[in-house]
Amino acid sequence: MRTDTTREPDLSTRTRRMAALGTLSLAMLLIAIDASILNIALPRIADDLRPDATQLLWIVDSYSLTVAALLVTTAALGDRFGRRRMLRVGLVVFTAATALAALATSPELLISARVLLGVGAALAMPATLSLLRAVFTDDRERAFAIGLWSAVGAAGFVLGPVIGGIILQVTSWPFVFWVQVPFVALALIATRRLPEASAPGAVTIDVLGVLLSGAGLVSLVWGIKQVGESGVEGSGITLMILGVASIAAFVLVQLRRARPMIDVRLFRSTRFSTATLAVLASNVALAAPLLLLTQQLQIAQGLDPLPAGLAFLPVALGAVATGPLAPRVVKALGMNGAVGGGFLLVSAGLLVFAFVTPQTPYLLLVSGMVLLGGGVSIASAAASAALLAAAPAERAGNAAAIQETSYELGLTVGVSVFGSFALSVYRASLDLPTGLDSAVVVAVESGLPQAAAVLADQPELLAIAIDAFTASFSDTTLLAAVAALVIAVVAAIALPRDRESRSVTEH
């Protein structure tokens, strides 16, 4: 039985392979943009739909959480029924969900549409990476392709607020969704030029595995959110325990399968498991600081959506400029040096953010943004290449699913953990006067966007909320900088010094 098949169109020339890379990168760009494009629109959404604090977090997180919960299943479906087919189906679902999000008239409807967007992205994302392996059989070409793909993903996440800012400058927040529809349609048309690839004999669609993996990831992240919102006295700890138990049960079930949905034995390789951790950590470091920085720029510093969005361009430029250079960095410094060095840059960029105040000159912010974008791009590209190379060809879908799960889970955990920490510091730093209406107090304690919505005509009280948020932003980015430094050390020690990646099957 053939475990991997590639059919027409012909990709024997470099030009055709680069065109295929362009299509896969466009799909990845759109998915990444949707993970962050709402960040810049949160103040408008808070004013229009009036979500509470939990709903506001779910508007942001439901997309990434849904993707992370479904990636194991959708990657297995791609292996079984064809990765290009899953990419095309995912883009169709993505288009429909984008239109539904634009039409949302309540927080609940917007969250539901974002969940459906996550379903579409989950169908498409593993295919973009696993098809790269089918298209690029040469190691050097593949390393370049993965570097560009990773840079596009990081840049897309950063470009979301830029695009959102441009749109909000001239129209209302629903158009941050409408503007995506023609580009998704273009990507769908372009997929006709991609090869089909599958590994039907390598996996079995495991219903129990689907339930355990989805329930485990959802419960774990939801529990983290609840702990951040309500502390250890709420249901968060119970949900986290349930999540860990479900994931452990999923691992045991997969170990007993002859053709598992995810070959967890891949994690026996130190380079594979460390590379997976590095992919996850790079997105943890990127997600929460950028979400908080959008609020800092718009509300604390009073920037309109367009300049606030454009202010993020240095992060995207840093990512795009350095991602394709990752193979050269690996060759010069080794895998451990490339990933560890990337996280050192991330830590330095976040350290700059830790000293941001409403009076901070923009040029100082630029230095932090360039360091953050460049560091994340190098670290994630090098780690992704190591992760994919460490899996045999018939497990390309598995490796892609694990990589993408780490990518999306990193975004979700970053927002959940650091977002919850930031909210806790913000509330502890508030020094509101007595005698305020209880509804106003609840709104202000829910977060800065909600505070800005109810205190628009009370600048003295809004200044108190901004001061509390500034302290929260500083403490949160400082914590993230320390975490990035720890990951840099772990990567430098645990990853191999190889200047070329090899498959685990070679050891």
C-alpha positions in Angstrom: 0.0 0.0 0.0 1.3 3.4 -0.8 1.5 5.6 2.3 2.0 8.9 0.5 0.7 9.8 -2.9 1.3 13.0 -5.0 -0.6 13.5 -8.2 -0.8 16.2 -10.9 -0.3 19.1 -11.3 3.4 18.7 -12.2 5.7 20.4 -9.7 9.0 19.4 -11.3 10.2 23.0 -11.8 11.2 25.5 -9.1 8.8 28.1 -10.5 5.8 25.8 -10.0 7.0 24.8 -6.5 7.3 28.5 -5.6 3.8 29.1 -6.9 2.5 26.3 -4.6 4.4 27.8 -1.7 2.7 31.1 -2.5 -0.7 29.5 -2.3 0.0 27.7 0.9 1.5 30.8 2.5 -1.6 32.8 1.4 -3.9 30.3 3.2 -1.6 30.4 6.3 -1.6 34.3 6.2 -5.4 34.5 6.2 -5.6 32.0 9.1 -3.0 33.9 11.1 -4.6 37.3 10.4 -7.9 36.1 11.8 -6.2 35.1 15.1 -5.4 38.8 15.8 -7.4 41.1 13.6 -10.1 41.6 16.3 -7.5 42.8 18.8 -7.6 46.3 17.4 -11.4 46.2 17.2 -12.0 45.2 20.8 -12.7 48.7 22.0 -15.3 49.2 19.2 -16.8 45.8 19.9 -17.0 46.4 23.6 -18.8 49.7 22.9 -21.2 48.2 20.4 -22.0 44.7 21.7 -21.2 45.3 25.4 -19.7 41.9 26.2 -18.7 41.2 29.8 -15.1 40.3 30.7 -15.5 36.6 30.1 -17.3 37.1 26.7 -14.6 39.5 25.6 -11.9 36.9 26.3 -13.9 34.3 24.5 -14.4 36.5 21.4 -10.6 36.6 21.2 -9.8 33.0 22.3 -12.7 30.9 20.9 -11.0 30.9 17.5 -7.6 29.7 18.6 -9.1 27.3 21.1 -11.3 25.6 18.5 -8.4 25.3 16.1 -6.2 23.7 18.8 -9.0 21.3 19.9 -9.6 20.0 16.4 -6.2 19.9 14.8 -5.5 16.3 15.9 -8.7 15.2 14.2 -8.5 17.3 11.1 -4.9 16.2 10.5 -6.0 12.6 10.7 -8.8 13.4 8.2 -6.3 14.9 5.9 -4.0 11.9 6.0 -7.0 9.6 5.4 -9.0 11.6 2.7 -6.4 13.9 1.2 -4.7 17.0 2.6 -5.6 19.3 -0.4 -9.2 18.2 0.0 -9.2 19.2 3.7 -7.5 22.5 2.8 -10.3 23.3 0.3 -13.1 22.3 2.6 -11.5 24.3 5.4 -11.4 27.4 3.2 -15.1 27.0 2.2 -16.1 26.8 5.9 -13.8 29.7 6.7 -15.5 31.9 4.1 -19.0 31.1 5.4 -17.9 31.7 9.0 -16.3 35.0 8.1 -19.6 36.3 6.7 -21.5 35.1 9.8 -19.0 37.0 12.0 -19.6 40.2 10.1 -23.3 39.8 10.6 -23.1 39.2 14.4 -25.4 41.4 16.5 -24.5 40.0 20.0 -21.5 38.7 21.8 -22.9 35.1 21.7 -23.4 35.2 17.9 -19.9 36.6 17.4 -18.4 33.9 19.6 -20.3 31.2 17.7 -19.0 32.6 14.4 -15.5 32.6 15.7 -15.9 29.0 16.7 -16.9 28.1 13.2 -14.0 30.1 11.8 -11.8 27.9 14.0 -13.3 24.8 12.5 -12.4 26.1 9.0 -8.9 27.0 10.1 -8.4 23.6 11.8 -9.3 21.8 8.6 -6.9 24.0 6.6 -3.9 24.6 8.8 -2.3 21.1 9.0 -2.7 20.7 5.2 -0.6 23.9 4.6 2.4 22.5 6.4 2.1 18.8 5.4 1.7 19.8 1.8 4.9 21.7 2.0 6.6 18.4 2.6 4.9 16.8 -0.4 5.8 19.7 -2.6 9.4 20.3 -1.4 11.4 17.0 -1.4 14.8 18.7 -1.4 16.0 19.4 2.2 17.3 22.9 1.4 14.3 24.0 -0.5 12.0 22.6 2.2 14.0 24.5 4.9 13.5 27.8 3.0 9.8 27.0 2.4 9.2 26.4 6.1 11.1 29.5 7.0 9.0 31.6 4.7 5.8 29.8 5.9 6.7 30.5 9.5 7.5 34.1 8.8 4.2 34.5 7.0 2.3 33.0 10.0 4.1 35.4 12.5 3.6 38.4 10.2 0.0 37.5 9.6 -0.7 37.5 13.3 1.0 40.9 13.6 -0.6 42.3 10.4 -4.1 41.6 11.8 -4.2 44.8 13.9 -2.6 46.8 11.0 -5.3 45.7 8.6 -8.0 46.1 11.3 -6.8 49.6 12.0 -7.0 50.7 8.4 -10.5 49.3 8.1 -11.7 50.9 11.4 -10.4 54.2 10.3 -13.0 54.4 7.5 -15.8 52.1 8.5 -17.2 49.8 11.3 -15.8 46.7 12.9 -17.8 44.1 10.9 -15.8 45.0 7.8 -12.7 43.5 9.4 -14.4 40.2 8.4 -16.0 41.3 5.1 -12.6 42.4 3.7 -11.2 38.8 4.1 -13.8 37.1 1.9 -12.3 37.9 -1.5 -8.9 36.8 -0.4 -10.1 33.5 1.0 -11.9 32.9 -2.3 -8.7 33.7 -4.2 -6.8 31.1 -2.0 -9.5 28.6 -2.7 -9.2 29.0 -6.4 -5.4 28.8 -6.2 -5.5 25.4 -4.4 -6.5 23.8 -7.8 -2.8 24.1 -8.7 -1.7 22.1 -5.6 -1.0 18.4 -5.6 -3.0 16.0 -3.5 -1.2 14.1 -0.8 -2.5 11.5 1.6 -1.4 8.6 3.8 -4.6 6.5 4.0 -2.9 3.4 5.6 -1.0 5.3 8.2 -3.9 6.4 10.5 -7.3 5.3 11.8 -10.0 7.8 12.6 -10.5 7.1 16.3 -13.7 8.4 17.8 -12.5 7.9 21.4 -9.3 9.8 20.5 -11.3 12.6 18.9 -13.4 13.0 22.1 -10.4 12.8 24.5 -8.2 15.2 22.6 -10.9 17.8 22.1 -12.2 17.6 25.6 -8.7 17.6 27.1 -7.6 20.8 25.3 -10.8 22.6 25.8 -11.0 21.8 29.5 -7.3 22.7 30.1 -7.5 26.1 28.5 -11.0 26.9 29.9 -9.7 25.9 33.3 -6.8 28.3 32.9 -9.2 31.1 32.0 -11.4 30.4 35.1 -8.5 30.4 37.4 -7.5 33.8 36.0 -11.0 35.1 36.4 -12.1 33.6 39.7 -9.0 32.2 41.4 -8.5 28.8 42.8 -11.9 28.8 44.5 -13.9 28.6 41.2 -14.2 25.7 38.8 -10.9 26.4 37.1 -8.7 23.8 39.0 -11.3 21.1 38.4 -11.4 21.8 34.7 -7.6 21.8 34.5 -7.4 18.5 36.2 -10.1 17.1 33.8 -8.1 18.4 30.9 -4.8 16.9 32.0 -6.6 13.6 32.7 -8.3 13.6 29.3 -5.0 14.3 27.5 -3.2 11.5 29.5 -6.0 9.1 28.5 -5.7 10.2 24.9 -1.9 9.4 25.0 -2.6 5.9 26.5 -5.2 5.2 23.9 -2.9 6.2 21.0 -0.1 4.0 22.4 -2.3 1.0 22.1 -3.3 1.7 18.5 -1.5 0.1 15.6 -2.3 3.2 13.4 -2.8 6.0 15.9 -4.3 9.4 15.0 -1.2 11.0 16.5 2.0 8.9 17.0 2.9 10.1 20.5 6.1 8.0 20.2 7.5 10.9 18.3 8.0 12.7 21.6 10.6 10.1 22.6 12.9 12.2 20.4 14.4 15.0 22.5 14.7 17.2 19.5 11.1 16.6 18.5 9.7 17.3 21.9 11.9 20.3 22.5 11.1 21.7 19.1 7.4 21.3 19.9 7.8 23.2 23.1 9.7 26.0 21.3 6.9 26.4 18.7 4.4 26.6 21.5 6.5 29.0 23.6 7.2 31.4 20.7 3.4 32.0 20.3 2.9 32.3 24.0 5.4 35.1 24.0 3.8 36.8 21.0 0.1 36.7 21.7 -0.6 38.3 25.1 1.9 41.3 24.8 0.5 42.3 21.4 -3.1 42.0 22.6 -2.3 44.2 25.6 -0.2 46.6 23.5 -3.2 47.3 21.2 -5.2 48.5 24.3 -2.1 50.5 25.5 -1.8 52.3 22.2 -5.5 52.9 21.6 -6.9 53.7 25.0 -3.9 54.7 27.2 -2.1 56.7 24.5 -5.3 57.7 22.7 -4.3 56.6 19.2 -6.9 56.2 16.5 -7.3 52.6 15.1 -5.3 53.4 11.9 -2.1 54.7 13.6 -2.4 52.1 16.4 -2.6 49.4 13.8 0.3 50.8 11.7 2.4 51.0 14.8 2.7 47.1 14.7 4.4 47.1 11.3 7.9 46.8 12.8 6.9 43.4 14.3 5.7 42.1 10.9 8.8 43.5 9.1 11.1 41.9 11.6 9.4 38.6 11.2 9.3 38.6 7.4 12.9 39.8 7.1 14.3 37.1 9.4 12.1 34.0 8.8 13.6 32.9 5.4 17.1 33.4 7.0 16.5 30.8 9.6 18.2 28.0 7.6 21.4 30.1 7.4 21.2 30.9 11.1 20.8 27.1 11.9 23.8 26.4 9.6 25.9 29.1 11.4 24.8 28.5 15.0 23.3 25.0 15.1 19.7 24.2 15.9 20.1 24.9 19.6 21.8 28.2 18.9 19.2 29.3 16.4 16.2 28.6 18.6 17.9 29.7 21.8 19.2 32.9 20.1 15.7 33.6 18.8 14.3 33.5 22.3 17.0 35.7 23.6 15.8 38.3 21.1 12.2 37.7 22.1 13.2 38.2 25.8 15.0 41.5 24.9 12.0 42.8 23.0 9.6 42.0 25.8 11.9 43.6 28.3 11.6 46.9 26.3 7.8 46.6 26.5 8.0 46.2 30.3 9.1 49.9 30.5 6.3 51.3 28.2 4.2 54.1 29.6 1.7 56.4 27.8 4.6 58.8 27.4 7.1 56.3 25.9 8.5 57.5 22.6 7.4 55.4 19.6 11.1 54.8 18.5 11.7 52.9 21.7 8.7 50.8 21.0 10.0 50.1 17.5 13.2 48.5 18.9 11.2 46.1 21.1 8.9 45.3 18.2 11.7 44.5 15.8 13.4 42.3 18.4 10.2 40.5 19.2 9.2 39.9 15.5 12.7 38.8 14.5 13.2 36.5 17.5 9.8 34.8 17.2 10.3 34.3 13.4 13.8 32.7 13.7 12.9 30.6 16.7 9.6 29.3 15.3 11.0 28.6 11.8 14.0 26.7 13.1 11.9 24.8 15.5 9.3 24.0 12.9 11.9 22.7 10.5 13.4 20.5 13.2 10.0 19.2 14.2 9.0 18.3 10.7 12.3 16.8 9.8 12.2 14.6 12.9 9.2 12.7 11.7 9.2 10.1 8.9 7.4 10.9 5.7 4.3 8.8 6.5 3.9 10.8 9.7 4.1 14.2 8.0 0.4 14.8 8.9 1.1 13.9 12.5 4.1 16.3 12.7 2.0 19.0 11.1 -0.8 18.5 13.5 1.5 18.6 16.5 3.2 21.7 15.2 -0.1 23.5 14.4 -1.6 22.4 17.8 1.5 23.9 19.5 1.1 27.0 17.4 -2.5 27.6 18.2 -2.3 26.4 21.7 0.5 28.8 22.3 -1.7 31.7 21.1 -4.5 30.5 23.3 -2.4 29.8 26.4 -0.6 33.1 25.9 -3.8 35.1 25.9 -5.3 33.0 28.7 -2.4 32.8 31.1 -0.8 36.2 30.6 -4.2 37.8 29.9 -5.6 36.4 33.2 -2.4 37.5 35.0 -2.7 41.0 33.5 -6.3 41.2 34.5 -5.4 40.2 38.1 -2.7 42.8 38.4 -5.0 45.4 36.8 -7.7 44.8 39.4 -5.2 44.8 42.2 -3.8 48.2 41.0 -7.2 49.9 40.7 -7.7 52.6 43.3 -11.3 53.7 42.6 -13.1 56.2 44.9 -15.9 55.0 47.1 -19.5 55.6 46.3 -19.4 54.7 42.6 -22.4 52.9 41.1 -21.9 49.1 41.3 -22.5 48.6 37.6 -19.7 51.1 36.8 -17.4 49.3 39.2 -18.1 46.0 37.7 -17.5 47.4 34.2 -14.2 49.0 35.2 -12.9 45.9 36.9 -13.7 43.9 33.8 -10.8 45.4 31.9 -9.6 48.6 30.2 -11.8 48.4 27.1 -14.9 48.1 29.2 -13.7 50.9 31.5 -13.1 53.2 28.5 -16.7 52.4 27.3 -18.4 53.5 30.5 -16.0 56.2 31.6 -15.8 58.2 28.3 -17.2 61.3 30.0 -15.3 60.8 33.3 -11.6 61.4 32.4 -10.5 61.4 36.1 -11.8 57.9 36.6 -10.5 56.7 33.2 -7.0 58.0 34.2 -7.1 55.7 37.2 -8.0 52.7 35.0 -5.2 53.6 32.6 -2.7 53.9 35.4 -3.7 50.4 36.7 -3.5 49.0 33.1 0.0 50.5 32.6 1.2 48.7 35.8 -0.4 45.5 34.6 1.1 45.8 31.2 4.6 46.3 32.7 4.4 43.4 35.1 2.9 41.0 32.4 5.5 41.7 29.8 8.3 41.5 32.3 7.0 38.0 33.3 6.8 37.0 29.6 10.4 38.2 29.2 11.6 36.0 32.0 9.7 33.0 30.5 11.3 33.6 27.1 14.7 33.7 28.7 14.1 30.4 30.4 13.0 28.8 27.1 16.2 30.2 25.5 18.3 28.3 28.0 16.2 25.1 27.7 16.5 25.2 23.9 20.2 25.8 24.0 20.7 22.8 26.3 18.1 20.3 25.0 18.2 20.8 21.2 21.0 19.3 19.2 24.0 21.3 17.9 23.4 19.9 14.4 23.7 22.3 11.6 21.5 20.0 9.5 18.2 18.3 10.7 17.9 14.6 10.5 15.0 12.3 10.9 14.5 10.4 14.1 14.6 7.2 12.0 18.3 7.9 11.4 19.2 7.4 15.1 
